[in-house]
Amino acid sequence: MLPLTIPEVVFESHPLANGDIVVAGMVGFTGRISSLRLALAELKADGRLDPSFGDGGVELTNVRLVPWQILALPDGKLLVLGPSRQPGLQEPRVTSFPDWELLRLLPDGQPDTSFGRDGLLRLTGLPVPGEGAIREAAPQLEPDGGVLLPTLIGPPFEPSTVDGLVRLNPDGSLDTSFAQGGTLALAGYIVALSVGQDGSIVAAGVDGGGHRWLQRLTPDGAPDTSFNGGSQVLPPLSIGSMLVEGDGAILLQGFPQANELVDNQVLRYTASGTPDPSWGVAGVLDLGPNFGYINQLLPSSGGGTLLVTIGVPAQPFPMGGPQRVRVLRMTANGQIAPTLGGAGGLQVTLPLGGVTYPRGTIAKLDENSFTATGVMQRADGTLLFNGRVEAAEVELSDAGAEFIRWVSGFALAALGDSYQLDPTFNGVQPPRLSARVLSRCLRASGVEVTLTSSDAAVAVVTVRGRGQTIAHGTVPFFGKGQAVGRRTVRVPLTAAGRRQLHRGRLHITVTVHAADLAGNHTSAHASATLRA
C-alpha cells in the first residue's frame, strides 16, 4: 500500500510494460485554483519512486492540464491528455467546456520539445465532452501511436449537441482520412470506447431518446458491416463497463433496470454482434443486486474475465467501515468460477491510513480512510486500486462534522496473485518520531512534552505512572513535505493523574504511537521523574 502525498488532486494512473506505474495529478495551494500545476510520478513495481524519472521520481510541470488520461506510446514516451481546467470548477454555470490539451513527455519525464510547444499541444476547437473524466470513454491509443479522442459537437446541453470522435496522427495533427475530415458524429453521448490492435473501434452510448447503443467501426470510422450488418446493437441495459476480447467478442456489464440495487448483468456479444449462445444463459450472466459504485471488467490472467466492484460493504446497508472490493471471476463459458471466493466472489478489505476524530477525544489509530476511485491491472495482471486518504480533526455540531485541521493524499493499494493485499507494495517509510518530557513537576494543566515527526501523522500520547495512565491525548502533525516539524503540547491529565498531584515524586514513562496516511505505524518513548 502506498500513499503519494505530493499531488493534491490525482485523476489518473497508468501501468507501464516494464512494471512501473505512472500517476498524474495537480499540485499547488488547494485554496488557490490558479496555482495548481500538473505533476507526475513514476513508481517501481514495489511502489517506490523511480529516481530516473523527473527529480527523484517526480516531475513538476508548469502547465495546468488536468490529467484525464495517460497513454504509454510505443517509443517509451508518455502522453498526458485532459482539459486546461476542470470544467465547471470556476464557473457558476457551465456554458462551454475547455478544449483538449496534450502533453508529451520523454521516458525520463522531461517535456518532448519536438511536440507542440515545449511538449504541450492545445487543440483549439476540440472541447472535452463533459464535466469530468469518464474512464470507460477515455481517449484511446491507436496502433500507430495516434490517438482517438472523444469530443463535443455543438454547444453544451443543447438538444442537437452530440459526442463525436476525432483521430489524431502521432504528431498531434488531425487525421483527415478518418470519417468526415477527421471527425465522426455519434448518436447522443459516449459511455464506453475501445480501440483494437487492428485499429477497429467499439463504442457504446445513449442517444437523445435514452436508447442504449453498441457499434463497431472500421479503423477509418465507417460502420463495420461484419458487425450486425453495420447497424447498431441495442443492449438491454445501462452500460457500466465494457471489455473487448481478443477474438472481437464484447462483454458489457450494466443494469437492465437502471438500478444497481435491483439487478446486475454481464452480456457477451460475438464478434458479429449477436448474443453469444455458448456464454452464460443465451449470452447473459445474471449477478443479482450490486452494492458497489464502480464496476470494471478486466481480463483474467488465468483465463476468463474479472468483474471488479469497488465499494462493497460488509452488509448492504448501512455502508461504513473499511472499504471493500469484490473480485468475481467468470469462466470462458460465462459461469462464476467458485475457486475465487465462491458464488459471490472474493471480498477484500482495502485498509489504508487516515484518522478522523472529534476534537477532544482520543484518536483511534486503527481507523482507515482509503476511498478507491478506480482499478487497473499491472503488467503482471495483478490489480492496483487508486484513491485518496485523509486524516482530520473535526468539530462536531448539530450541522455535522466541521473540519478543523486535516491532511490528504493520493493512495494506491495493490493486490497480489491471490487477490489479497500485496505487503511488498509500500514505497513510503514510517515517519521518524521522537518524544521528550519538558515538565519538571506534575501540574493540573497536564504533562508538557515535545514531539517531532518527519511526516504527516496522527499521534496518541500515553503517560503512565505508578501503574496507571495519568495523561492521555492526541497530537496531530498535519503538514506536507519531508520535515513537518516539532510540536510542544500539554497532555491532559486523566482522573488517575489528578489523584497523583500531591503524592510526592513520580516516575513517568511516555509512549507515543503514531499512524501516517500510508497506514504505517511508528512509536517513540521517553521517561522522566516529576516533583509533586
DRENDOBA-130022 format. One record per residue (C-alpha): chain; x, y, z. Coordinates in steps of 0.05 Angstrom, whole numbers, plus 32768, in hexadecimal, padded with zeros to 4 digits. Layout:
% DRENDOBA-130022
('A',(X,Y,Z)) ...
END
This chain:
% DRENDOBA-130022
('A',(8000,8000,8000)) ('A',(801B,8045,7FEF)) ('A',(8003,808C,7FF8)) ('A',(8023,80C1,7FCC)) ('A',(8017,8102,7FF2)) ('A',(8036,8130,7FBE)) ('A',(7FF9,8138,7F90)) ('A',(7FBD,815C,7FAD)) ('A',(7F8D,8142,7F79)) ('A',(7F9D,8103,7F51)) ('A',(7F72,80ED,7F17)) ('A',(7F99,80B7,7EF3)) ('A',(7FCC,807F,7EF9)) ('A',(7FE7,8051,7EC4)) ('A',(8010,8010,7EC5)) ('A',(804D,800B,7E98)) ('A',(8066,7FCD,7E74)) ('A',(80A4,7FCA,7EA1)) ('A',(8079,7FC4,7EDF)) ('A',(8080,800D,7EF4)) ('A',(8043,8039,7F02)) ('A',(8039,8081,7EEE)) ('A',(800A,80AE,7F16)) ('A',(7FF6,80F5,7F06)) ('A',(7FD3,812B,7F2D)) ('A',(7FCF,8175,7F3E)) ('A',(7FFB,8196,7F72)) ('A',(7FFA,81DA,7F92)) ('A',(7FD2,8200,7FC6)) ('A',(7F8E,81DF,7FCD)) ('A',(7F6E,8222,7FDD)) ('A',(7F89,8241,7F9D)) ('A',(7F71,821D,7F5F)) ('A',(7F9C,824A,7F33)) ('A',(7FDB,822F,7F54)) ('A',(7FCF,81E6,7F43)) ('A',(8000,81C5,7F13)) ('A',(8008,8180,7EF6)) ('A',(8036,814F,7F1A)) ('A',(8049,8109,7F07)) ('A',(806D,80D2,7F2C)) ('A',(8088,808F,7F15)) ('A',(8088,8055,7F46)) ('A',(80AE,8014,7F43)) ('A',(8087,7FD3,7F47)) ('A',(8091,7FD2,7F93)) ('A',(8073,8017,7F9B)) ('A',(80B4,803E,7FA4)) ('A',(80C2,807C,7F7B)) ('A',(80ED,8071,7F3D)) ('A',(8128,80A1,7F44)) ('A',(8135,80A1,7EF9)) ('A',(80F3,80C5,7EED)) ('A',(80F0,8111,7EF8)) ('A',(810F,8129,7F38)) ('A',(8116,80EC,7F64)) ('A',(80D9,80CB,7F46)) ('A',(80AC,8109,7F41)) ('A',(80A4,813A,7F07)) ('A',(8085,817D,7F18)) ('A',(806E,81A1,7ED9)) ('A',(8059,81E9,7ECC)) ('A',(8018,81D6,7EA8)) ('A',(7FD2,81D5,7EC3)) ('A',(7FBA,8199,7E9C)) ('A',(7F8A,816F,7EC6)) ('A',(7F9E,8126,7EBA)) ('A',(7F63,80FE,7EA1)) ('A',(7F8C,80C9,7E7E)) ('A',(7FD4,80B0,7E79)) ('A',(7FEB,8089,7E3C)) ('A',(802D,8063,7E36)) ('A',(8045,806D,7DEE)) ('A',(8068,8036,7DC7)) ('A',(80AB,805B,7DCA)) ('A',(80AA,8060,7E16)) ('A',(8091,80A7,7E1A)) ('A',(8054,80BB,7E43)) ('A',(8017,80E2,7E2B)) ('A',(7FED,8105,7E60)) ('A',(7FA8,811D,7E48)) ('A',(7F74,8149,7E67)) ('A',(7F55,818F,7E69)) ('A',(7F79,81CE,7E7F)) ('A',(7F4A,81D3,7EBB)) ('A',(7F16,81A7,7EDD)) ('A',(7ED5,81B8,7EB9)) ('A',(7EA4,81DE,7EE5)) ('A',(7ED6,81E8,7F1E)) ('A',(7EDC,8233,7F14)) ('A',(7E98,8240,7EF5)) ('A',(7E55,824C,7F18)) ('A',(7E34,8230,7EDA)) ('A',(7E55,8203,7EA6)) ('A',(7E4B,8221,7E61)) ('A',(7E88,8204,7E3E)) ('A',(7EBB,81CE,7E48)) ('A',(7F06,81D9,7E42)) ('A',(7F2D,81BD,7E08)) ('A',(7F5A,817F,7E0B)) ('A',(7FA3,8188,7E1B)) ('A',(7FDA,8155,7E10)) ('A',(801D,8153,7E33)) ('A',(8052,8124,7E18)) ('A',(808C,8111,7E45)) ('A',(80CD,80EC,7E38)) ('A',(80D7,80AA,7E5E)) ('A',(80FD,80D0,7E94)) ('A',(80C2,80FF,7EA1)) ('A',(80DF,813C,7E7C)) ('A',(80B2,8160,7E4A)) ('A',(80BA,8149,7E02)) ('A',(80CB,818B,7DE0)) ('A',(80BF,816D,7D9B)) ('A',(8074,8169,7DAB)) ('A',(8047,81A6,7DAB)) ('A',(8066,81E0,7DD1)) ('A',(8099,81C6,7E03)) ('A',(8073,8185,7E05)) ('A',(802D,81A2,7E0E)) ('A',(7FFA,81A1,7DD6)) ('A',(7FB9,81C8,7DDD)) ('A',(7F81,81AE,7DB0)) ('A',(7F59,81EE,7DA5)) ('A',(7F12,81DE,7D92)) ('A',(7F12,8197,7DAC)) ('A',(7EEF,819B,7DF0)) ('A',(7EEE,8163,7E23)) ('A',(7EAA,8141,7E22)) ('A',(7E93,814B,7E6A)) ('A',(7E9E,8166,7EAF)) ('A',(7ECC,812E,7EC7)) ('A',(7EF8,80F5,7EB0)) ('A',(7ED4,80B4,7E9F)) ('A',(7F04,807A,7EA1)) ('A',(7EDB,804F,7E72)) ('A',(7ED7,8086,7E3E)) ('A',(7F1E,80A0,7E45)) ('A',(7F4B,80AF,7E09)) ('A',(7F67,8070,7DE9)) ('A',(7FAC,8061,7DCC)) ('A',(7FAD,804D,7D83)) ('A',(7FDC,8015,7D6A)) ('A',(8009,8048,7D46)) ('A',(8010,8075,7D83)) ('A',(7FD7,80A4,7D70)) ('A',(7F9D,80B3,7D9E)) ('A',(7F52,80AC,7D99)) ('A',(7F32,80E5,7DBF)) ('A',(7EE9,80EC,7DD4)) ('A',(7ED0,8134,7DCC)) ('A',(7E91,815E,7DCD)) ('A',(7E6F,8174,7D8E)) ('A',(7E42,81B0,7D9A)) ('A',(7E36,81DD,7DD7)) ('A',(7E2E,81B9,7E1A)) ('A',(7DE9,81A4,7E31)) ('A',(7DC7,81B3,7DEF)) ('A',(7D99,817C,7DD2)) ('A',(7DC0,817B,7D91)) ('A',(7E04,8172,7DB4)) ('A',(7E24,812D,7DB0)) ('A',(7E66,810D,7DC0)) ('A',(7E97,80FF,7D88)) ('A',(7EDA,80DE,7D7B)) ('A',(7F18,80FE,7D60)) ('A',(7F56,80D9,7D49)) ('A',(7F9B,80F9,7D51)) ('A',(7FDB,80E4,7D2F)) ('A',(8018,80D3,7D5B)) ('A',(8031,811B,7D53)) ('A',(7FEF,8137,7D6E)) ('A',(7FD3,814E,7D2B)) ('A',(7F8D,813E,7D15)) ('A',(7F87,80FE,7CED)) ('A',(7F5A,8116,7CB5)) ('A',(7F53,80D0,7C98)) ('A',(7F29,80BC,7CD4)) ('A',(7EDD,80C1,7CCB)) ('A',(7EC9,8106,7CB0)) ('A',(7F08,812F,7CAE)) ('A',(7F21,8112,7CF0)) ('A',(7EE1,8117,7D18)) ('A',(7EA8,80E5,7D23)) ('A',(7E66,80FA,7D42)) ('A',(7E43,80C6,7D6D)) ('A',(7DFC,80BD,7D86)) ('A',(7DF6,80DE,7DCA)) ('A',(7E31,80D5,7DFA)) ('A',(7E67,80A0,7E04)) ('A',(7E69,8074,7E42)) ('A',(7EA0,8043,7E2C)) ('A',(7ED7,8043,7DF7)) ('A',(7F0C,8011,7DE2)) ('A',(7F3F,800C,7DAA)) ('A',(7F58,7FC8,7D94)) ('A',(7F9E,7FB3,7D7E)) ('A',(7F86,7FB7,7D36)) ('A',(7F6C,7FFE,7D40)) ('A',(7F22,7FEA,7D41)) ('A',(7EF6,8012,7D70)) ('A',(7EBF,7FFB,7D9E)) ('A',(7E93,8031,7DBC)) ('A',(7E57,802F,7DE9)) ('A',(7E29,8068,7DFB)) ('A',(7DE4,8084,7E06)) ('A',(7DBD,80AC,7DD2)) ('A',(7D90,80E8,7DDD)) ('A',(7D55,80BB,7DEA)) ('A',(7D77,8095,7E21)) ('A',(7D83,8056,7DF6)) ('A',(7DC5,8031,7E03)) ('A',(7DEE,801E,7DC7)) ('A',(7E2D,7FF6,7DB6)) ('A',(7E53,7FFB,7D74)) ('A',(7E93,7FE3,7D55)) ('A',(7EB7,8011,7D24)) ('A',(7EF0,8005,7CF3)) ('A',(7F33,8028,7CFF)) ('A',(7F1D,8060,7CCF)) ('A',(7EDD,806D,7CF7)) ('A',(7EAB,804A,7CC9)) ('A',(7E76,8019,7CE4)) ('A',(7E93,7FD3,7CE5)) ('A',(7E64,7FA9,7CBB)) ('A',(7E7D,7F69,7CDA)) ('A',(7E5E,7F80,7D1C)) ('A',(7E12,7F7C,7D19)) ('A',(7E14,7F90,7CD0)) ('A',(7E32,7FD3,7CE2)) ('A',(7DF7,7FE7,7D0D)) ('A',(7DF6,7FF5,7D57)) ('A',(7DE5,7FC0,7D8A)) ('A',(7DB5,7FD6,7DC0)) ('A',(7DCC,7FB7,7E03)) ('A',(7D95,7FAD,7E37)) ('A',(7DBB,7FCE,7E70)) ('A',(7DDC,800E,7E88)) ('A',(7E26,8002,7E7A)) ('A',(7E56,8008,7EB4)) ('A',(7E94,7FE6,7E95)) ('A',(7EAA,7FCA,7E53)) ('A',(7EE1,7F99,7E40)) ('A',(7EF3,7F86,7DF9)) ('A',(7F14,7F42,7DF7)) ('A',(7F4C,7F2A,7DC9)) ('A',(7F1C,7F05,7D9C)) ('A',(7EF1,7F43,7D91)) ('A',(7EBA,7F2E,7DC1)) ('A',(7E9F,7F65,7DEE)) ('A',(7E8D,7F5F,7E38)) ('A',(7E5E,7F93,7E56)) ('A',(7E4F,7F9B,7EA0)) ('A',(7E14,7FC4,7EB5)) ('A',(7DCE,7FC9,7ED3)) ('A',(7D91,7FB5,7EAB)) ('A',(7D63,7FE0,7ED6)) ('A',(7D94,801A,7EDF)) ('A',(7D96,8008,7F29)) ('A',(7DD2,7FE3,7F43)) ('A',(7DAD,7FCF,7F83)) ('A',(7D7B,7FA7,7F59)) ('A',(7DA4,7F82,7F26)) ('A',(7DEA,7F7E,7F09)) ('A',(7DFB,7F58,7ECA)) ('A',(7E35,7F48,7E9B)) ('A',(7E26,7F3E,7E51)) ('A',(7E53,7F20,7E1C)) ('A',(7E4C,7F30,7DD2)) ('A',(7E72,7F0A,7D9D)) ('A',(7E9F,7F2E,7D6C)) ('A',(7E65,7F2F,7D3C)) ('A',(7E38,7F55,7D6D)) ('A',(7E09,7F1D,7D83)) ('A',(7DFF,7F04,7DCB)) ('A',(7E2F,7ECA,7DD7)) ('A',(7E04,7E8C,7DE3)) ('A',(7E3F,7E66,7E00)) ('A',(7E4B,7E99,7E37)) ('A',(7E21,7E9C,7E77)) ('A',(7DD8,7E92,7E66)) ('A',(7DCE,7EA8,7E1E)) ('A',(7E07,7EDA,7E26)) ('A',(7DF1,7EF6,7E6A)) ('A',(7E0D,7EEB,7EB0)) ('A',(7DDE,7F06,7EE6)) ('A',(7E03,7F1A,7F25)) ('A',(7DC9,7F36,7F4E)) ('A',(7DCD,7F77,7F76)) ('A',(7E0D,7F9F,7F75)) ('A',(7E23,7FCA,7FB0)) ('A',(7E61,7FE9,7F93)) ('A',(7E69,802E,7F73)) ('A',(7E9F,801C,7F41)) ('A',(7EA0,7FDD,7F16)) ('A',(7ED8,7FC9,7EE7)) ('A',(7EDF,7F8F,7EB7)) ('A',(7F27,7F77,7EB0)) ('A',(7F48,7F3B,7E8E)) ('A',(7F5E,7F05,7EBF)) ('A',(7FA6,7EED,7EBA)) ('A',(7F8D,7EA7,7ECA)) ('A',(7F59,7EA8,7E91)) ('A',(7F12,7EC3,7E91)) ('A',(7EFF,7F08,7EA9)) ('A',(7F00,7F2E,7EEA)) ('A',(7ECA,7F5D,7F03)) ('A',(7EE6,7F8B,7F38)) ('A',(7EB3,7FB1,7F62)) ('A',(7ECB,7FEB,7F8E)) ('A',(7EA6,8000,7FCC)) ('A',(7E88,7FBE,7FE3)) ('A',(7E70,7FC4,802C)) ('A',(7E72,7F89,805C)) ('A',(7E27,7F91,805F)) ('A',(7DFD,7FB2,8029)) ('A',(7DE8,7FEA,8059)) ('A',(7E01,8014,807A)) ('A',(7E42,801E,8055)) ('A',(7E7D,802C,8083)) ('A',(7EBD,8013,80A0)) ('A',(7EF8,7FFC,8076)) ('A',(7EEB,7FFE,802B)) ('A',(7EE4,7FBC,8009)) ('A',(7EE9,7FA5,7FC1)) ('A',(7ECD,7F66,7FA0)) ('A',(7EF4,7F3F,7F6D)) ('A',(7EC9,7F0F,7F45)) ('A',(7EE7,7EE0,7F11)) ('A',(7EBC,7ECA,7ED6)) ('A',(7ED1,7E8D,7EAF)) ('A',(7ED9,7E8A,7E64)) ('A',(7E91,7E6F,7E5E)) ('A',(7E72,7EA5,7E8A)) ('A',(7E6D,7E82,7ECD)) ('A',(7E84,7E9C,7F11)) ('A',(7EC5,7E79,7F23)) ('A',(7EBB,7E5E,7F6B)) ('A',(7F06,7E59,7F75)) ('A',(7F09,7EA4,7F83)) ('A',(7EDE,7EB2,7FBF)) ('A',(7EA4,7E85,7FAC)) ('A',(7E64,7E9A,7F8A)) ('A',(7E67,7EE1,7FA6)) ('A',(7EB0,7EED,7F92)) ('A',(7EE9,7F01,7FBF)) ('A',(7EE1,7F3D,7FED)) ('A',(7F20,7F62,8000)) ('A',(7F27,7F99,8034)) ('A',(7F52,7FD4,801E)) ('A',(7F6C,7FF3,805E)) ('A',(7F9B,802E,8055)) ('A',(7FAE,8065,8086)) ('A',(7F87,80A1,809C)) ('A',(7F64,80B4,80DD)) ('A',(7F27,80E0,80E8)) ('A',(7F19,80F1,8131)) ('A',(7EEF,8125,8155)) ('A',(7F16,815B,8179)) ('A',(7F22,814A,81C2)) ('A',(7F1F,80FF,81B8)) ('A',(7F56,80CB,81B1)) ('A',(7F63,80B7,8169)) ('A',(7F5B,806E,8154)) ('A',(7F9A,805F,812D)) ('A',(7F7E,8020,810F)) ('A',(7F4B,8047,80E6)) ('A',(7F53,804E,809B)) ('A',(7F3B,8081,8069)) ('A',(7F4D,8063,8026)) ('A',(7F19,806F,7FF1)) ('A',(7F27,804C,7FAF)) ('A',(7F14,8071,7F70)) ('A',(7F2D,8041,7F3B)) ('A',(7F4F,8000,7F2B)) ('A',(7F81,7FEA,7EF7)) ('A',(7FAE,7FAF,7EE8)) ('A',(7FF8,7FAF,7EF0)) ('A',(8025,7F90,7EBB)) ('A',(8022,7F4D,7EDF)) ('A',(7FD6,7F4D,7EE0)) ('A',(7FCF,7F5D,7F2A)) ('A',(7FA0,7F94,7F41)) ('A',(7FB1,7FDB,7F56)) ('A',(7F7D,800A,7F76)) ('A',(7F86,8055,7F78)) ('A',(7F61,8084,7FA6)) ('A',(7F6A,80B5,7FDF)) ('A',(7F7A,80B4,8029)) ('A',(7F6E,80EA,805D)) ('A',(7F7C,80F8,80A6)) ('A',(7F53,812E,80C9)) ('A',(7F40,814D,810B)) ('A',(7EF6,8161,810B)) ('A',(7EC8,818B,8135)) ('A',(7E84,8169,813F)) ('A',(7E46,8195,813D)) ('A',(7DFC,8190,812C)) ('A',(7E0F,819F,80E5)) ('A',(7E3F,8164,80E1)) ('A',(7E8A,815D,80E3)) ('A',(7EB3,819C,80D3)) ('A',(7EFB,8192,80BF)) ('A',(7F2C,81B7,80EA)) ('A',(7F6F,819B,80D3)) ('A',(7F7C,8165,80A0)) ('A',(7FAD,8148,806E)) ('A',(7F9D,811E,8032)) ('A',(7FC2,80F9,7FFB)) ('A',(7FBC,80CB,7FC0)) ('A',(7FC3,8081,7FCF)) ('A',(7FCE,803F,7FAB)) ('A',(7FBD,7FFA,7FC5)) ('A',(7FD6,7FBC,7FA1)) ('A',(7FBC,7F75,7FA2)) ('A',(7FEA,7F3B,7F93)) ('A',(7FDF,7EFB,7F6C)) ('A',(7FAE,7EE0,7FA1)) ('A',(7F87,7F22,7F9F)) ('A',(7F9B,7F32,7FE6)) ('A',(7FC0,7F72,7FFB)) ('A',(8008,7F71,7FE2)) ('A',(8033,7F82,801E)) ('A',(8070,7F8D,7FF2)) ('A',(804F,7FC9,7FD1)) ('A',(805E,8002,8001)) ('A',(808E,8038,7FEB)) ('A',(8086,8065,8028)) ('A',(80AF,805B,8067)) ('A',(808F,8068,80AB)) ('A',(809A,80AE,80C6)) ('A',(80D4,80B9,80F5)) ('A',(80B7,80CB,8139)) ('A',(80D7,80E3,8179)) ('A',(80BE,80FA,81BE)) ('A',(80DB,8122,81F7)) ('A',(80BC,8134,823A)) ('A',(80C0,817E,824C)) ('A',(8099,817E,828D)) ('A',(80C1,817D,82CD)) ('A',(8085,8176,82FB)) ('A',(803F,815A,82F4)) ('A',(800D,8192,82E9)) ('A',(7FC1,8193,82E1)) ('A',(7FCB,81B0,829B)) ('A',(7FEA,816E,8284)) ('A',(802D,8152,8271)) ('A',(8055,817C,8240)) ('A',(8079,8156,820A)) ('A',(809C,8167,81C9)) ('A',(8090,8139,818D)) ('A',(80B0,813A,8148)) ('A',(8099,8115,810A)) ('A',(80B9,8112,80C6)) ('A',(8077,810E,80A1)) ('A',(802C,8117,80A7)) ('A',(8010,80EA,80DD)) ('A',(7FE0,80E5,8118)) ('A',(8000,80D4,815B)) ('A',(7FE1,80BB,819C)) ('A',(8009,80CB,81DA)) ('A',(8001,809F,8218)) ('A',(8023,80B2,825A)) ('A',(8026,807D,8291)) ('A',(803C,8081,82D9)) ('A',(8033,8053,8315)) ('A',(8013,801F,82E8)) ('A',(7FDC,804E,82D0)) ('A',(7FCF,8079,8292)) ('A',(7FD5,80BF,82AE)) ('A',(7FD1,80E7,826C)) ('A',(7FB6,80D7,8227)) ('A',(7FAD,8101,81E9)) ('A',(7FB1,8107,819D)) ('A',(7FE6,8130,8179)) ('A',(7FDC,813B,812E)) ('A',(8014,814A,80FD)) ('A',(7FEC,8166,80C3)) ('A',(8021,817D,8092)) ('A',(8042,816F,8050)) ('A',(8088,8160,803B)) ('A',(80C4,813E,8059)) ('A',(80C8,8168,8098)) ('A',(8086,8172,80BC)) ('A',(80A9,818D,80F9)) ('A',(80A1,8190,8144)) ('A',(8065,8197,8171)) ('A',(8065,81A7,81BC)) ('A',(8024,8195,81DE)) ('A',(8008,8188,8223)) ('A',(7FE9,8144,8226)) ('A',(7FA9,8147,8251)) ('A',(7FA8,8122,8293)) ('A',(7F78,80E9,829E)) ('A',(7F51,80E0,82DF)) ('A',(7F89,80B3,82F7)) ('A',(7FBB,80E9,82E6)) ('A',(7F96,811D,830E)) ('A',(7F98,80F0,834A)) ('A',(7FE4,80EF,8345)) ('A',(7FED,813B,8348)) ('A',(8002,813D,8392)) ('A',(8020,80F8,839D)) ('A',(806A,8108,8398)) ('A',(809D,80F8,8363)) ('A',(8082,80D1,8328)) ('A',(80A9,80AA,82F4)) ('A',(8084,80AB,82B1)) ('A',(808C,8088,826E)) ('A',(8073,80A8,822F)) ('A',(805E,807D,81F4)) ('A',(804C,809C,81B1)) ('A',(802A,8073,817B)) ('A',(801E,8093,8137)) ('A',(7FFF,8080,80F4)) ('A',(800A,80A2,80B1)) ('A',(7FE1,80A4,8072)) ('A',(8002,8064,8059)) ('A',(7FE9,803D,8094)) ('A',(8030,8039,80AF)) ('A',(8036,8037,80FA)) ('A',(8071,8051,8122)) ('A',(807F,8061,816B)) ('A',(80AC,8088,8199)) ('A',(80BB,8084,81E3)) ('A',(80D4,80B3,821A)) ('A',(80D7,80B3,8265)) ('A',(80E0,80E6,829E)) ('A',(80D8,80EF,82E8)) ('A',(80A7,8125,82FD)) ('A',(80A1,814B,833E)) ('A',(805D,8151,835F)) 
END
